[in-house]
Amino acid sequence: MGALWIAHVTVTDEEAYGKYAALATEAIAAHGGQFIARGGRFVQLEGQARPRNVVARFPDVETAEKCYNSDVYQRALNHARDASERELMIIETSE
């Protein structure tokens, strides 16, 4: 089963978050992830809106989780922690 990595983000420091994004992109690609939505137009129907929404597809939940725990992604998180407010989840697809 495939998996989606879904992030909802409010960026508070564009420069630092740019460093996060560069490293995160590298980590996601290295784990077979592909972006299918990245900061595009959205309509919030319920819950708290975040201005930046990102969805990446991975081969499976385990690979997405390995990406999150990888050295490169953890280095990326060092830039994101004080530069954003965010929620991140991995969800298995039904395909």
PyMOL Python script that loads the backbone (N, CA, C, O; Angstrom):
from pymol import cmd

cmd.read_pdbstr("""\
ATOM      1  N   MET A   1       0.831  -1.185   0.000  1.00  0.00           N
ATOM      2  CA  MET A   1       0.000   0.000   0.000  1.00  0.00           C
ATOM      3  C   MET A   1       0.871   1.243   0.000  1.00  0.00           C
ATOM      4  O   MET A   1       1.882   1.295   0.700  1.00  0.00           O
ATOM      5  N   GLY A   2       0.493   2.225  -0.765  1.00  0.00           N
ATOM      6  CA  GLY A   2       1.206   3.492  -0.786  1.00  0.00           C
ATOM      7  C   GLY A   2       0.919   4.298   0.473  1.00  0.00           C
ATOM      8  O   GLY A   2       0.119   3.897   1.319  1.00  0.00           O
ATOM      9  N   ALA A   3       1.580   5.429   0.578  1.00  0.00           N
ATOM     10  CA  ALA A   3       1.385   6.300   1.739  1.00  0.00           C
ATOM     11  C   ALA A   3       1.515   7.752   1.315  1.00  0.00           C
ATOM     12  O   ALA A   3       2.255   8.085   0.389  1.00  0.00           O
ATOM     13  N   LEU A   4       0.785   8.605   2.009  1.00  0.00           N
ATOM     14  CA  LEU A   4       0.884  10.047   1.806  1.00  0.00           C
ATOM     15  C   LEU A   4       1.454  10.683   3.059  1.00  0.00           C
ATOM     16  O   LEU A   4       1.092  10.339   4.184  1.00  0.00           O
ATOM     17  N   TRP A   5       2.362  11.628   2.824  1.00  0.00           N
ATOM     18  CA  TRP A   5       2.966  12.447   3.883  1.00  0.00           C
ATOM     19  C   TRP A   5       2.268  13.794   3.730  1.00  0.00           C
ATOM     20  O   TRP A   5       2.408  14.448   2.697  1.00  0.00           O
ATOM     21  N   ILE A   6       1.524  14.213   4.741  1.00  0.00           N
ATOM     22  CA  ILE A   6       0.713  15.425   4.649  1.00  0.00           C
ATOM     23  C   ILE A   6       1.155  16.404   5.726  1.00  0.00           C
ATOM     24  O   ILE A   6       1.153  16.079   6.913  1.00  0.00           O
ATOM     25  N   ALA A   7       1.533  17.599   5.304  1.00  0.00           N
ATOM     26  CA  ALA A   7       1.982  18.634   6.235  1.00  0.00           C
ATOM     27  C   ALA A   7       1.137  19.893   6.055  1.00  0.00           C
ATOM     28  O   ALA A   7       0.836  20.302   4.934  1.00  0.00           O
ATOM     29  N   HIS A   8       0.768  20.490   7.163  1.00  0.00           N
ATOM     30  CA  HIS A   8       0.067  21.779   7.193  1.00  0.00           C
ATOM     31  C   HIS A   8       0.974  22.726   7.970  1.00  0.00           C
ATOM     32  O   HIS A   8       1.329  22.451   9.116  1.00  0.00           O
ATOM     33  N   VAL A   9       1.352  23.853   7.339  1.00  0.00           N
ATOM     34  CA  VAL A   9       2.435  24.670   7.888  1.00  0.00           C
ATOM     35  C   VAL A   9       2.105  26.162   7.862  1.00  0.00           C
ATOM     36  O   VAL A   9       1.522  26.671   6.905  1.00  0.00           O
ATOM     37  N   THR A  10       2.488  26.842   8.932  1.00  0.00           N
ATOM     38  CA  THR A  10       2.548  28.299   8.961  1.00  0.00           C
ATOM     39  C   THR A  10       4.022  28.648   9.135  1.00  0.00           C
ATOM     40  O   THR A  10       4.625  28.330  10.160  1.00  0.00           O
ATOM     41  N   VAL A  11       4.592  29.296   8.141  1.00  0.00           N
ATOM     42  CA  VAL A  11       6.011  29.667   8.177  1.00  0.00           C
ATOM     43  C   VAL A  11       6.147  30.988   8.929  1.00  0.00           C
ATOM     44  O   VAL A  11       5.435  31.951   8.645  1.00  0.00           O
ATOM     45  N   THR A  12       7.077  31.022   9.900  1.00  0.00           N
ATOM     46  CA  THR A  12       7.306  32.240  10.676  1.00  0.00           C
ATOM     47  C   THR A  12       8.674  32.858  10.391  1.00  0.00           C
ATOM     48  O   THR A  12       8.923  34.002  10.771  1.00  0.00           O
ATOM     49  N   ASP A  13       9.562  32.118   9.728  1.00  0.00           N
ATOM     50  CA  ASP A  13      10.888  32.609   9.348  1.00  0.00           C
ATOM     51  C   ASP A  13      11.221  32.031   7.976  1.00  0.00           C
ATOM     52  O   ASP A  13      11.671  30.891   7.861  1.00  0.00           O
ATOM     53  N   GLU A  14      10.993  32.835   6.942  1.00  0.00           N
ATOM     54  CA  GLU A  14      11.154  32.364   5.555  1.00  0.00           C
ATOM     55  C   GLU A  14      12.573  31.879   5.255  1.00  0.00           C
ATOM     56  O   GLU A  14      12.745  30.861   4.585  1.00  0.00           O
ATOM     57  N   GLU A  15      13.571  32.580   5.733  1.00  0.00           N
ATOM     58  CA  GLU A  15      14.959  32.211   5.430  1.00  0.00           C
ATOM     59  C   GLU A  15      15.310  30.845   6.018  1.00  0.00           C
ATOM     60  O   GLU A  15      15.831  29.977   5.318  1.00  0.00           O
ATOM     61  N   ALA A  16      15.024  30.663   7.290  1.00  0.00           N
ATOM     62  CA  ALA A  16      15.321  29.374   7.938  1.00  0.00           C
ATOM     63  C   ALA A  16      14.479  28.264   7.324  1.00  0.00           C
ATOM     64  O   ALA A  16      14.965  27.151   7.128  1.00  0.00           O
ATOM     65  N   TYR A  17      13.223  28.561   7.021  1.00  0.00           N
ATOM     66  CA  TYR A  17      12.360  27.527   6.454  1.00  0.00           C
ATOM     67  C   TYR A  17      12.824  27.130   5.056  1.00  0.00           C
ATOM     68  O   TYR A  17      12.644  25.984   4.644  1.00  0.00           O
ATOM     69  N   GLY A  18      13.410  28.055   4.336  1.00  0.00           N
ATOM     70  CA  GLY A  18      13.985  27.731   3.030  1.00  0.00           C
ATOM     71  C   GLY A  18      15.093  26.691   3.152  1.00  0.00           C
ATOM     72  O   GLY A  18      15.220  25.809   2.302  1.00  0.00           O
ATOM     73  N   LYS A  19      15.894  26.797   4.213  1.00  0.00           N
ATOM     74  CA  LYS A  19      16.947  25.799   4.460  1.00  0.00           C
ATOM     75  C   LYS A  19      16.324  24.444   4.772  1.00  0.00           C
ATOM     76  O   LYS A  19      16.802  23.408   4.310  1.00  0.00           O
ATOM     77  N   TYR A  20      15.251  24.463   5.564  1.00  0.00           N
ATOM     78  CA  TYR A  20      14.523  23.220   5.848  1.00  0.00           C
ATOM     79  C   TYR A  20      14.026  22.600   4.542  1.00  0.00           C
ATOM     80  O   TYR A  20      14.233  21.413   4.292  1.00  0.00           O
ATOM     81  N   ALA A  21      13.369  23.414   3.715  1.00  0.00           N
ATOM     82  CA  ALA A  21      12.757  22.897   2.490  1.00  0.00           C
ATOM     83  C   ALA A  21      13.779  22.249   1.562  1.00  0.00           C
ATOM     84  O   ALA A  21      13.495  21.221   0.948  1.00  0.00           O
ATOM     85  N   ALA A  22      14.955  22.839   1.458  1.00  0.00           N
ATOM     86  CA  ALA A  22      15.988  22.275   0.582  1.00  0.00           C
ATOM     87  C   ALA A  22      16.426  20.901   1.079  1.00  0.00           C
ATOM     88  O   ALA A  22      16.520  19.964   0.286  1.00  0.00           O
ATOM     89  N   LEU A  23      16.694  20.767   2.365  1.00  0.00           N
ATOM     90  CA  LEU A  23      17.108  19.479   2.913  1.00  0.00           C
ATOM     91  C   LEU A  23      15.959  18.468   2.915  1.00  0.00           C
ATOM     92  O   LEU A  23      16.176  17.288   2.640  1.00  0.00           O
ATOM     93  N   ALA A  24      14.753  18.916   3.221  1.00  0.00           N
ATOM     94  CA  ALA A  24      13.600  18.010   3.232  1.00  0.00           C
ATOM     95  C   ALA A  24      13.335  17.456   1.841  1.00  0.00           C
ATOM     96  O   ALA A  24      13.020  16.276   1.690  1.00  0.00           O
ATOM     97  N   THR A  25      13.461  18.301   0.827  1.00  0.00           N
ATOM     98  CA  THR A  25      13.280  17.850  -0.556  1.00  0.00           C
ATOM     99  C   THR A  25      14.285  16.758  -0.890  1.00  0.00           C
ATOM    100  O   THR A  25      13.941  15.757  -1.519  1.00  0.00           O
ATOM    101  N   GLU A  26      15.519  16.955  -0.467  1.00  0.00           N
ATOM    102  CA  GLU A  26      16.580  15.950  -0.688  1.00  0.00           C
ATOM    103  C   GLU A  26      16.230  14.632   0.000  1.00  0.00           C
ATOM    104  O   GLU A  26      16.349  13.566  -0.604  1.00  0.00           O
ATOM    105  N   ALA A  27      15.804  14.698   1.249  1.00  0.00           N
ATOM    106  CA  ALA A  27      15.471  13.484   2.005  1.00  0.00           C
ATOM    107  C   ALA A  27      14.275  12.759   1.394  1.00  0.00           C
ATOM    108  O   ALA A  27      14.285  11.534   1.274  1.00  0.00           O
ATOM    109  N   ILE A  28      13.261  13.498   1.016  1.00  0.00           N
ATOM    110  CA  ILE A  28      12.058  12.891   0.449  1.00  0.00           C
ATOM    111  C   ILE A  28      12.386  12.194  -0.869  1.00  0.00           C
ATOM    112  O   ILE A  28      11.946  11.067  -1.097  1.00  0.00           O
ATOM    113  N   ALA A  29      13.145  12.845  -1.731  1.00  0.00           N
ATOM    114  CA  ALA A  29      13.532  12.233  -3.008  1.00  0.00           C
ATOM    115  C   ALA A  29      14.380  10.979  -2.784  1.00  0.00           C
ATOM    116  O   ALA A  29      14.217   9.987  -3.495  1.00  0.00           O
ATOM    117  N   ALA A  30      15.271  11.016  -1.814  1.00  0.00           N
ATOM    118  CA  ALA A  30      16.152   9.874  -1.536  1.00  0.00           C
ATOM    119  C   ALA A  30      15.369   8.659  -1.044  1.00  0.00           C
ATOM    120  O   ALA A  30      15.863   7.534  -1.116  1.00  0.00           O
ATOM    121  N   HIS A  31      14.168   8.876  -0.550  1.00  0.00           N
ATOM    122  CA  HIS A  31      13.345   7.773  -0.061  1.00  0.00           C
ATOM    123  C   HIS A  31      12.193   7.446  -1.021  1.00  0.00           C
ATOM    124  O   HIS A  31      11.215   6.812  -0.627  1.00  0.00           O
ATOM    125  N   GLY A  32      12.312   7.872  -2.252  1.00  0.00           N
ATOM    126  CA  GLY A  32      11.303   7.536  -3.255  1.00  0.00           C
ATOM    127  C   GLY A  32      10.035   8.348  -3.163  1.00  0.00           C
ATOM    128  O   GLY A  32       9.033   8.001  -3.788  1.00  0.00           O
ATOM    129  N   GLY A  33      10.058   9.429  -2.393  1.00  0.00           N
ATOM    130  CA  GLY A  33       8.885  10.282  -2.274  1.00  0.00           C
ATOM    131  C   GLY A  33       8.767  11.230  -3.453  1.00  0.00           C
ATOM    132  O   GLY A  33       9.768  11.676  -4.014  1.00  0.00           O
ATOM    133  N   GLN A  34       7.536  11.531  -3.817  1.00  0.00           N
ATOM    134  CA  GLN A  34       7.255  12.479  -4.897  1.00  0.00           C
ATOM    135  C   GLN A  34       6.204  13.466  -4.419  1.00  0.00           C
ATOM    136  O   GLN A  34       5.171  13.072  -3.879  1.00  0.00           O
ATOM    137  N   PHE A  35       6.471  14.747  -4.619  1.00  0.00           N
ATOM    138  CA  PHE A  35       5.495  15.762  -4.231  1.00  0.00           C
ATOM    139  C   PHE A  35       4.317  15.725  -5.195  1.00  0.00           C
ATOM    140  O   PHE A  35       4.495  15.677  -6.412  1.00  0.00           O
ATOM    141  N   ILE A  36       3.112  15.746  -4.633  1.00  0.00           N
ATOM    142  CA  ILE A  36       1.915  15.846  -5.476  1.00  0.00           C
ATOM    143  C   ILE A  36       1.159  17.151  -5.205  1.00  0.00           C
ATOM    144  O   ILE A  36       0.297  17.543  -5.991  1.00  0.00           O
ATOM    145  N   ALA A  37       1.476  17.814  -4.109  1.00  0.00           N
ATOM    146  CA  ALA A  37       0.956  19.156  -3.817  1.00  0.00           C
ATOM    147  C   ALA A  37       1.975  19.849  -2.935  1.00  0.00           C
ATOM    148  O   ALA A  37       2.515  19.259  -1.999  1.00  0.00           O
ATOM    149  N   ARG A  38       2.229  21.106  -3.245  1.00  0.00           N
ATOM    150  CA  ARG A  38       3.258  21.826  -2.492  1.00  0.00           C
ATOM    151  C   ARG A  38       2.941  23.320  -2.490  1.00  0.00           C
ATOM    152  O   ARG A  38       3.383  24.070  -3.360  1.00  0.00           O
ATOM    153  N   GLY A  39       2.162  23.729  -1.486  1.00  0.00           N
ATOM    154  CA  GLY A  39       1.898  25.150  -1.318  1.00  0.00           C
ATOM    155  C   GLY A  39       0.906  25.753  -2.292  1.00  0.00           C
ATOM    156  O   GLY A  39       0.848  26.976  -2.418  1.00  0.00           O
ATOM    157  N   GLY A  40       0.128  24.945  -2.981  1.00  0.00           N
ATOM    158  CA  GLY A  40      -0.825  25.469  -3.957  1.00  0.00           C
ATOM    159  C   GLY A  40      -2.096  26.004  -3.319  1.00  0.00           C
ATOM    160  O   GLY A  40      -2.240  26.021  -2.097  1.00  0.00           O
ATOM    161  N   ARG A  41      -2.997  26.433  -4.159  1.00  0.00           N
ATOM    162  CA  ARG A  41      -4.287  26.973  -3.741  1.00  0.00           C
ATOM    163  C   ARG A  41      -5.067  25.887  -2.997  1.00  0.00           C
ATOM    164  O   ARG A  41      -5.021  24.715  -3.368  1.00  0.00           O
ATOM    165  N   PHE A  42      -5.781  26.289  -1.946  1.00  0.00           N
ATOM    166  CA  PHE A  42      -6.593  25.338  -1.195  1.00  0.00           C
ATOM    167  C   PHE A  42      -7.842  26.025  -0.662  1.00  0.00           C
ATOM    168  O   PHE A  42      -7.918  27.252  -0.605  1.00  0.00           O
ATOM    169  N   VAL A  43      -8.801  25.228  -0.282  1.00  0.00           N
ATOM    170  CA  VAL A  43     -10.021  25.712   0.351  1.00  0.00           C
ATOM    171  C   VAL A  43     -10.147  24.985   1.677  1.00  0.00           C
ATOM    172  O   VAL A  43     -10.272  23.761   1.700  1.00  0.00           O
ATOM    173  N   GLN A  44     -10.117  25.712   2.773  1.00  0.00           N
ATOM    174  CA  GLN A  44     -10.242  25.129   4.112  1.00  0.00           C
ATOM    175  C   GLN A  44     -11.717  25.018   4.438  1.00  0.00           C
ATOM    176  O   GLN A  44     -12.407  26.033   4.527  1.00  0.00           O
ATOM    177  N   LEU A  45     -12.211  23.813   4.617  1.00  0.00           N
ATOM    178  CA  LEU A  45     -13.630  23.619   4.913  1.00  0.00           C
ATOM    179  C   LEU A  45     -13.904  23.434   6.406  1.00  0.00           C
ATOM    180  O   LEU A  45     -14.970  23.809   6.894  1.00  0.00           O
ATOM    181  N   GLU A  46     -12.952  22.860   7.124  1.00  0.00           N
ATOM    182  CA  GLU A  46     -13.115  22.659   8.558  1.00  0.00           C
ATOM    183  C   GLU A  46     -11.746  22.745   9.225  1.00  0.00           C
ATOM    184  O   GLU A  46     -10.717  22.556   8.576  1.00  0.00           O
ATOM    185  N   GLY A  47     -11.743  23.028  10.510  1.00  0.00           N
ATOM    186  CA  GLY A  47     -10.499  23.034  11.269  1.00  0.00           C
ATOM    187  C   GLY A  47      -9.649  24.261  11.024  1.00  0.00           C
ATOM    188  O   GLY A  47     -10.060  25.205  10.348  1.00  0.00           O
ATOM    189  N   GLN A  48      -8.456  24.226  11.589  1.00  0.00           N
ATOM    190  CA  GLN A  48      -7.522  25.342  11.499  1.00  0.00           C
ATOM    191  C   GLN A  48      -6.824  25.369  10.147  1.00  0.00           C
ATOM    192  O   GLN A  48      -6.276  24.358   9.709  1.00  0.00           O
ATOM    193  N   ALA A  49      -6.840  26.501   9.495  1.00  0.00           N
ATOM    194  CA  ALA A  49      -6.143  26.655   8.213  1.00  0.00           C
ATOM    195  C   ALA A  49      -4.673  26.981   8.452  1.00  0.00           C
ATOM    196  O   ALA A  49      -4.335  27.737   9.362  1.00  0.00           O
ATOM    197  N   ARG A  50      -3.822  26.416   7.641  1.00  0.00           N
ATOM    198  CA  ARG A  50      -2.403  26.758   7.591  1.00  0.00           C
ATOM    199  C   ARG A  50      -2.147  27.205   6.156  1.00  0.00           C
ATOM    200  O   ARG A  50      -2.641  26.564   5.229  1.00  0.00           O
ATOM    201  N   PRO A  51      -1.393  28.279   5.940  1.00  0.00           N
ATOM    202  CA  PRO A  51      -1.225  28.811   4.587  1.00  0.00           C
ATOM    203  C   PRO A  51      -0.414  27.928   3.645  1.00  0.00           C
ATOM    204  O   PRO A  51      -0.502  28.100   2.429  1.00  0.00           O
ATOM    205  N   ARG A  52       0.367  26.994   4.166  1.00  0.00           N
ATOM    206  CA  ARG A  52       1.178  26.127   3.299  1.00  0.00           C
ATOM    207  C   ARG A  52       0.801  24.673   3.585  1.00  0.00           C
ATOM    208  O   ARG A  52       0.827  24.226   4.731  1.00  0.00           O
ATOM    209  N   ASN A  53       0.454  23.952   2.534  1.00  0.00           N
ATOM    210  CA  ASN A  53       0.071  22.549   2.644  1.00  0.00           C
ATOM    211  C   ASN A  53       0.893  21.751   1.658  1.00  0.00           C
ATOM    212  O   ASN A  53       1.039  22.143   0.500  1.00  0.00           O
ATOM    213  N   VAL A  54       1.431  20.629   2.113  1.00  0.00           N
ATOM    214  CA  VAL A  54       2.318  19.815   1.289  1.00  0.00           C
ATOM    215  C   VAL A  54       1.875  18.360   1.377  1.00  0.00           C
ATOM    216  O   VAL A  54       1.589  17.848   2.460  1.00  0.00           O
ATOM    217  N   VAL A  55       1.823  17.701   0.218  1.00  0.00           N
ATOM    218  CA  VAL A  55       1.503  16.277   0.170  1.00  0.00           C
ATOM    219  C   VAL A  55       2.561  15.600  -0.696  1.00  0.00           C
ATOM    220  O   VAL A  55       2.821  16.019  -1.824  1.00  0.00           O
ATOM    221  N   ALA A  56       3.166  14.549  -0.149  1.00  0.00           N
ATOM    222  CA  ALA A  56       4.124  13.743  -0.906  1.00  0.00           C
ATOM    223  C   ALA A  56       3.671  12.291  -0.870  1.00  0.00           C
ATOM    224  O   ALA A  56       3.149  11.819   0.141  1.00  0.00           O
ATOM    225  N   ARG A  57       3.872  11.590  -1.971  1.00  0.00           N
ATOM    226  CA  ARG A  57       3.516  10.170  -2.059  1.00  0.00           C
ATOM    227  C   ARG A  57       4.778   9.329  -1.867  1.00  0.00           C
ATOM    228  O   ARG A  57       5.829   9.626  -2.435  1.00  0.00           O
ATOM    229  N   PHE A  58       4.657   8.282  -1.059  1.00  0.00           N
ATOM    230  CA  PHE A  58       5.741   7.335  -0.808  1.00  0.00           C
ATOM    231  C   PHE A  58       5.271   5.927  -1.156  1.00  0.00           C
ATOM    232  O   PHE A  58       4.069   5.676  -1.242  1.00  0.00           O
ATOM    233  N   PRO A  59       6.213   5.009  -1.356  1.00  0.00           N
ATOM    234  CA  PRO A  59       5.830   3.634  -1.680  1.00  0.00           C
ATOM    235  C   PRO A  59       5.004   2.955  -0.573  1.00  0.00           C
ATOM    236  O   PRO A  59       4.139   2.129  -0.862  1.00  0.00           O
ATOM    237  N   ASP A  60       5.275   3.305   0.694  1.00  0.00           N
ATOM    238  CA  ASP A  60       4.560   2.694   1.820  1.00  0.00           C
ATOM    239  C   ASP A  60       4.821   3.519   3.079  1.00  0.00           C
ATOM    240  O   ASP A  60       5.678   4.402   3.092  1.00  0.00           O
ATOM    241  N   VAL A  61       4.073   3.218   4.129  1.00  0.00           N
ATOM    242  CA  VAL A  61       4.180   3.948   5.396  1.00  0.00           C
ATOM    243  C   VAL A  61       5.582   3.815   5.976  1.00  0.00           C
ATOM    244  O   VAL A  61       6.149   4.788   6.473  1.00  0.00           O
ATOM    245  N   GLU A  62       6.138   2.613   5.913  1.00  0.00           N
ATOM    246  CA  GLU A  62       7.450   2.374   6.501  1.00  0.00           C
ATOM    247  C   GLU A  62       8.530   3.236   5.854  1.00  0.00           C
ATOM    248  O   GLU A  62       9.400   3.765   6.546  1.00  0.00           O
ATOM    249  N   THR A  63       8.479   3.377   4.539  1.00  0.00           N
ATOM    250  CA  THR A  63       9.476   4.195   3.836  1.00  0.00           C
ATOM    251  C   THR A  63       9.314   5.668   4.194  1.00  0.00           C
ATOM    252  O   THR A  63      10.304   6.375   4.380  1.00  0.00           O
ATOM    253  N   ALA A  64       8.071   6.134   4.293  1.00  0.00           N
ATOM    254  CA  ALA A  64       7.827   7.523   4.687  1.00  0.00           C
ATOM    255  C   ALA A  64       8.351   7.777   6.099  1.00  0.00           C
ATOM    256  O   ALA A  64       8.930   8.827   6.374  1.00  0.00           O
ATOM    257  N   GLU A  65       8.144   6.815   6.982  1.00  0.00           N
ATOM    258  CA  GLU A  65       8.632   6.962   8.351  1.00  0.00           C
ATOM    259  C   GLU A  65      10.163   6.925   8.406  1.00  0.00           C
ATOM    260  O   GLU A  65      10.770   7.659   9.186  1.00  0.00           O
ATOM    261  N   LYS A  66      10.788   6.079   7.587  1.00  0.00           N
ATOM    262  CA  LYS A  66      12.256   6.047   7.505  1.00  0.00           C
ATOM    263  C   LYS A  66      12.779   7.392   7.016  1.00  0.00           C
ATOM    264  O   LYS A  66      13.807   7.870   7.496  1.00  0.00           O
ATOM    265  N   CYS A  67      12.083   7.998   6.072  1.00  0.00           N
ATOM    266  CA  CYS A  67      12.473   9.322   5.581  1.00  0.00           C
ATOM    267  C   CYS A  67      12.451  10.318   6.738  1.00  0.00           C
ATOM    268  O   CYS A  67      13.415  11.057   6.938  1.00  0.00           O
ATOM    269  N   TYR A  68      11.364  10.341   7.493  1.00  0.00           N
ATOM    270  CA  TYR A  68      11.238  11.269   8.617  1.00  0.00           C
ATOM    271  C   TYR A  68      12.378  11.084   9.606  1.00  0.00           C
ATOM    272  O   TYR A  68      12.919  12.064  10.117  1.00  0.00           O
ATOM    273  N   ASN A  69      12.745   9.852   9.880  1.00  0.00           N
ATOM    274  CA  ASN A  69      13.780   9.551  10.871  1.00  0.00           C
ATOM    275  C   ASN A  69      15.199   9.589  10.312  1.00  0.00           C
ATOM    276  O   ASN A  69      16.159   9.389  11.056  1.00  0.00           O
ATOM    277  N   SER A  70      15.343   9.842   9.019  1.00  0.00           N
ATOM    278  CA  SER A  70      16.670   9.857   8.396  1.00  0.00           C
ATOM    279  C   SER A  70      17.506  11.033   8.908  1.00  0.00           C
ATOM    280  O   SER A  70      16.972  12.040   9.372  1.00  0.00           O
ATOM    281  N   ASP A  71      18.817  10.880   8.814  1.00  0.00           N
ATOM    282  CA  ASP A  71      19.733  11.945   9.243  1.00  0.00           C
ATOM    283  C   ASP A  71      19.477  13.247   8.495  1.00  0.00           C
ATOM    284  O   ASP A  71      19.476  14.322   9.095  1.00  0.00           O
ATOM    285  N   VAL A  72      19.262  13.150   7.188  1.00  0.00           N
ATOM    286  CA  VAL A  72      19.054  14.367   6.382  1.00  0.00           C
ATOM    287  C   VAL A  72      17.773  15.075   6.802  1.00  0.00           C
ATOM    288  O   VAL A  72      17.772  16.296   6.963  1.00  0.00           O
ATOM    289  N   TYR A  73      16.680  14.334   6.982  1.00  0.00           N
ATOM    290  CA  TYR A  73      15.435  14.990   7.370  1.00  0.00           C
ATOM    291  C   TYR A  73      15.532  15.563   8.783  1.00  0.00           C
ATOM    292  O   TYR A  73      15.004  16.644   9.046  1.00  0.00           O
ATOM    293  N   GLN A  74      16.188  14.867   9.679  1.00  0.00           N
ATOM    294  CA  GLN A  74      16.348  15.389  11.030  1.00  0.00           C
ATOM    295  C   GLN A  74      17.182  16.672  11.039  1.00  0.00           C
ATOM    296  O   GLN A  74      16.925  17.575  11.834  1.00  0.00           O
ATOM    297  N   ARG A  75      18.183  16.752  10.153  1.00  0.00           N
ATOM    298  CA  ARG A  75      18.939  18.012  10.012  1.00  0.00           C
ATOM    299  C   ARG A  75      18.011  19.103   9.490  1.00  0.00           C
ATOM    300  O   ARG A  75      18.077  20.247   9.938  1.00  0.00           O
ATOM    301  N   ALA A  76      17.147  18.746   8.541  1.00  0.00           N
ATOM    302  CA  ALA A  76      16.186  19.714   8.009  1.00  0.00           C
ATOM    303  C   ALA A  76      15.293  20.244   9.127  1.00  0.00           C
ATOM    304  O   ALA A  76      15.031  21.444   9.202  1.00  0.00           O
ATOM    305  N   LEU A  77      14.829  19.350   9.990  1.00  0.00           N
ATOM    306  CA  LEU A  77      13.947  19.767  11.085  1.00  0.00           C
ATOM    307  C   LEU A  77      14.592  20.779  12.016  1.00  0.00           C
ATOM    308  O   LEU A  77      13.896  21.599  12.615  1.00  0.00           O
ATOM    309  N   ASN A  78      15.907  20.734  12.146  1.00  0.00           N
ATOM    310  CA  ASN A  78      16.588  21.732  12.971  1.00  0.00           C
ATOM    311  C   ASN A  78      16.309  23.144  12.475  1.00  0.00           C
ATOM    312  O   ASN A  78      16.280  24.083  13.270  1.00  0.00           O
ATOM    313  N   HIS A  79      16.104  23.307  11.170  1.00  0.00           N
ATOM    314  CA  HIS A  79      15.789  24.623  10.600  1.00  0.00           C
ATOM    315  C   HIS A  79      14.300  24.952  10.736  1.00  0.00           C
ATOM    316  O   HIS A  79      13.934  26.122  10.852  1.00  0.00           O
ATOM    317  N   ALA A  80      13.450  23.939  10.723  1.00  0.00           N
ATOM    318  CA  ALA A  80      12.004  24.171  10.728  1.00  0.00           C
ATOM    319  C   ALA A  80      11.433  24.440  12.113  1.00  0.00           C
ATOM    320  O   ALA A  80      10.435  25.148  12.248  1.00  0.00           O
ATOM    321  N   ARG A  81      12.048  23.889  13.123  1.00  0.00           N
ATOM    322  CA  ARG A  81      11.453  23.943  14.468  1.00  0.00           C
ATOM    323  C   ARG A  81      11.154  25.356  14.943  1.00  0.00           C
ATOM    324  O   ARG A  81      10.064  25.606  15.457  1.00  0.00           O
ATOM    325  N   ASP A  82      12.075  26.276  14.790  1.00  0.00           N
ATOM    326  CA  ASP A  82      11.851  27.658  15.228  1.00  0.00           C
ATOM    327  C   ASP A  82      11.392  28.563  14.097  1.00  0.00           C
ATOM    328  O   ASP A  82      11.282  29.776  14.274  1.00  0.00           O
ATOM    329  N   ALA A  83      11.124  27.978  12.933  1.00  0.00           N
ATOM    330  CA  ALA A  83      10.755  28.773  11.763  1.00  0.00           C
ATOM    331  C   ALA A  83       9.337  28.485  11.287  1.00  0.00           C
ATOM    332  O   ALA A  83       8.908  29.004  10.257  1.00  0.00           O
ATOM    333  N   SER A  84       8.604  27.654  12.038  1.00  0.00           N
ATOM    334  CA  SER A  84       7.263  27.296  11.584  1.00  0.00           C
ATOM    335  C   SER A  84       6.436  26.690  12.707  1.00  0.00           C
ATOM    336  O   SER A  84       6.950  26.237  13.730  1.00  0.00           O
ATOM    337  N   GLU A  85       5.134  26.704  12.466  1.00  0.00           N
ATOM    338  CA  GLU A  85       4.183  25.943  13.269  1.00  0.00           C
ATOM    339  C   GLU A  85       3.603  24.939  12.289  1.00  0.00           C
ATOM    340  O   GLU A  85       3.197  25.322  11.192  1.00  0.00           O
ATOM    341  N   ARG A  86       3.553  23.647  12.659  1.00  0.00           N
ATOM    342  CA  ARG A  86       3.190  22.651  11.661  1.00  0.00           C
ATOM    343  C   ARG A  86       2.595  21.401  12.269  1.00  0.00           C
ATOM    344  O   ARG A  86       2.823  21.070  13.433  1.00  0.00           O
ATOM    345  N   GLU A  87       1.838  20.729  11.455  1.00  0.00           N
ATOM    346  CA  GLU A  87       1.354  19.396  11.738  1.00  0.00           C
ATOM    347  C   GLU A  87       1.815  18.522  10.587  1.00  0.00           C
ATOM    348  O   GLU A  87       1.824  18.954   9.434  1.00  0.00           O
ATOM    349  N   LEU A  88       2.198  17.290  10.902  1.00  0.00           N
ATOM    350  CA  LEU A  88       2.678  16.363   9.871  1.00  0.00           C
ATOM    351  C   LEU A  88       2.137  14.981  10.186  1.00  0.00           C
ATOM    352  O   LEU A  88       2.190  14.533  11.332  1.00  0.00           O
ATOM    353  N   MET A  89       1.620  14.307   9.177  1.00  0.00           N
ATOM    354  CA  MET A  89       1.141  12.951   9.355  1.00  0.00           C
ATOM    355  C   MET A  89       1.499  12.096   8.151  1.00  0.00           C
ATOM    356  O   MET A  89       1.741  12.604   7.056  1.00  0.00           O
ATOM    357  N   ILE A  90       1.527  10.801   8.373  1.00  0.00           N
ATOM    358  CA  ILE A  90       1.681   9.830   7.295  1.00  0.00           C
ATOM    359  C   ILE A  90       0.415   8.985   7.333  1.00  0.00           C
ATOM    360  O   ILE A  90       0.002   8.510   8.391  1.00  0.00           O
ATOM    361  N   ILE A  91      -0.192   8.803   6.172  1.00  0.00           N
ATOM    362  CA  ILE A  91      -1.422   8.018   6.112  1.00  0.00           C
ATOM    363  C   ILE A  91      -1.345   7.022   4.964  1.00  0.00           C
ATOM    364  O   ILE A  91      -0.953   7.378   3.853  1.00  0.00           O
ATOM    365  N   GLU A  92      -1.714   5.791   5.230  1.00  0.00           N
ATOM    366  CA  GLU A  92      -1.693   4.757   4.196  1.00  0.00           C
ATOM    367  C   GLU A  92      -2.827   5.006   3.211  1.00  0.00           C
ATOM    368  O   GLU A  92      -3.940   5.348   3.609  1.00  0.00           O
ATOM    369  N   THR A  93      -2.541   4.835   1.933  1.00  0.00           N
ATOM    370  CA  THR A  93      -3.566   5.008   0.915  1.00  0.00           C
ATOM    371  C   THR A  93      -4.311   3.689   0.706  1.00  0.00           C
ATOM    372  O   THR A  93      -3.828   2.622   1.085  1.00  0.00           O
ATOM    373  N   SER A  94      -5.466   3.780   0.110  1.00  0.00           N
ATOM    374  CA  SER A  94      -6.262   2.585  -0.145  1.00  0.00           C
ATOM    375  C   SER A  94      -5.967   1.974  -1.507  1.00  0.00           C
ATOM    376  O   SER A  94      -6.616   1.009  -1.909  1.00  0.00           O
ATOM    377  N   GLU A  95      -5.000   2.524  -2.212  1.00  0.00           N
ATOM    378  CA  GLU A  95      -4.655   2.009  -3.551  1.00  0.00           C
ATOM    379  C   GLU A  95      -3.673   0.886  -3.469  1.00  0.00           C
ATOM    380  O   GLU A  95      -3.276   0.337  -4.497  1.00  0.00           O
TER     381      GLU A  95
END
""", "prot")
cmd.dss("prot")
cmd.show_as("cartoon", "prot")
cmd.util.cbc("prot")
cmd.orient("prot")
